[in-house]
């Protein structure tokens, strides 16, 4: 199974970005798919997941929206009202019998 993430980039404070992640190699990669992020020197932190329901970290609730297409094996993250503290490398993840990670995509929010 491979997860390919895309959509990162540079945006100004208040702007929007949409991250996409496509899974390949299996028709079903896991019950839960989602996104984590990591900044230098810090642990990877959960941003949002989608299983039976969506879950969001408190820091992004109301600004980010996660969506999943089981038929296409994709998970997207719509990020609105971005803040400089959202700057990080974002990783998509799929949790099932095993956990799979994508390669990461950099999001930079300038102040």
C-alpha positions as CSV (number, residue, x, y, z in Angstrom):
1,X,0.0,0.0,0.0
2,X,1.3,3.5,-0.9
3,X,-0.2,6.8,0.1
4,X,0.6,9.8,-2.1
5,X,-0.1,13.2,-0.7
6,X,-0.3,16.4,-2.6
7,X,-1.5,20.0,-2.3
8,X,0.9,21.6,0.0
9,X,2.4,25.0,-0.6
10,X,2.9,28.6,0.5
11,X,-0.1,30.7,1.5
12,X,-0.7,33.9,3.4
13,X,-2.4,34.0,6.8
14,X,-6.1,33.7,6.3
15,X,-5.7,31.8,3.0
16,X,-6.8,28.3,2.1
17,X,-5.2,25.1,0.8
18,X,-6.6,21.7,0.0
19,X,-4.5,18.6,0.7
20,X,-5.3,15.3,-1.1
21,X,-4.1,11.8,-0.4
22,X,-4.6,8.8,-2.7
23,X,-4.0,5.3,-1.6
24,X,-2.9,2.6,-4.0
25,X,-2.1,-1.1,-3.8
26,X,-5.2,-2.2,-2.0
27,X,-8.9,-1.8,-2.5
28,X,-9.3,-1.1,1.2
29,X,-6.5,0.5,3.3
30,X,-8.2,0.8,6.7
31,X,-11.1,1.8,8.7
32,X,-9.6,5.2,9.5
33,X,-7.8,7.6,7.2
34,X,-6.6,11.0,8.2
35,X,-3.9,13.6,8.5
36,X,-1.1,14.4,11.0
37,X,1.4,17.2,11.0
38,X,4.9,17.7,12.3
39,X,7.2,20.7,12.8
40,X,10.9,20.5,13.5
41,X,11.7,19.3,17.1
42,X,8.1,18.4,17.8
43,X,6.2,15.1,17.8
44,X,3.9,14.3,15.0
45,X,0.4,15.4,16.0
46,X,-3.1,14.4,14.9
47,X,-4.9,17.0,12.8
48,X,-8.1,15.2,11.6
49,X,-9.3,11.7,11.0
50,X,-12.3,10.1,9.3
51,X,-13.6,6.8,10.3
52,X,-17.3,6.4,11.0
53,X,-17.2,10.1,11.9
54,X,-14.8,13.0,11.6
55,X,-12.5,13.9,14.4
56,X,-10.6,17.2,14.6
57,X,-7.9,18.5,16.8
58,X,-9.1,21.4,18.9
59,X,-6.6,23.7,17.1
60,X,-8.2,23.2,13.7
61,X,-11.8,22.6,14.5
62,X,-14.0,25.0,12.6
63,X,-11.3,25.8,10.0
64,X,-10.4,22.4,8.5
65,X,-12.7,19.9,6.9
66,X,-11.8,16.3,6.2
67,X,-13.5,14.2,3.6
68,X,-13.0,10.7,2.4
69,X,-14.0,8.8,-0.7
70,X,-14.0,5.1,0.0
71,X,-14.6,4.2,-3.6
72,X,-11.5,6.1,-4.7
73,X,-9.5,5.4,-1.6
74,X,-8.8,9.1,-1.1
75,X,-8.8,11.4,1.9
76,X,-8.7,15.2,1.5
77,X,-8.2,18.0,4.0
78,X,-9.7,21.4,3.2
79,X,-7.8,24.0,5.2
80,X,-9.4,27.5,5.6
81,X,-8.4,30.5,7.6
82,X,-4.8,29.3,7.8
83,X,-2.6,30.6,10.5
84,X,1.3,30.7,10.8
85,X,1.1,28.0,13.5
86,X,-0.4,25.7,10.9
87,X,3.0,25.6,9.2
88,X,4.2,22.0,9.2
89,X,4.8,18.9,7.1
90,X,1.4,17.2,6.7
91,X,1.2,13.4,6.5
92,X,-1.7,11.3,5.5
93,X,-2.3,8.1,7.3
94,X,-4.4,5.0,7.0
95,X,-5.1,2.8,10.0
96,X,-6.3,-0.7,9.5
97,X,-4.6,-4.0,10.3
98,X,-1.5,-2.0,9.6
99,X,-0.7,1.7,9.7
100,X,0.4,3.3,6.5
101,X,2.0,6.7,6.1
102,X,2.3,9.0,3.1
103,X,5.5,10.9,2.3
104,X,4.4,14.3,3.7
105,X,3.7,17.6,2.0
106,X,4.9,20.9,3.3
107,X,2.4,23.7,4.2
108,X,3.9,27.1,4.9
109,X,1.7,29.9,6.1
110,X,3.3,33.3,6.0
111,X,2.3,36.1,8.4
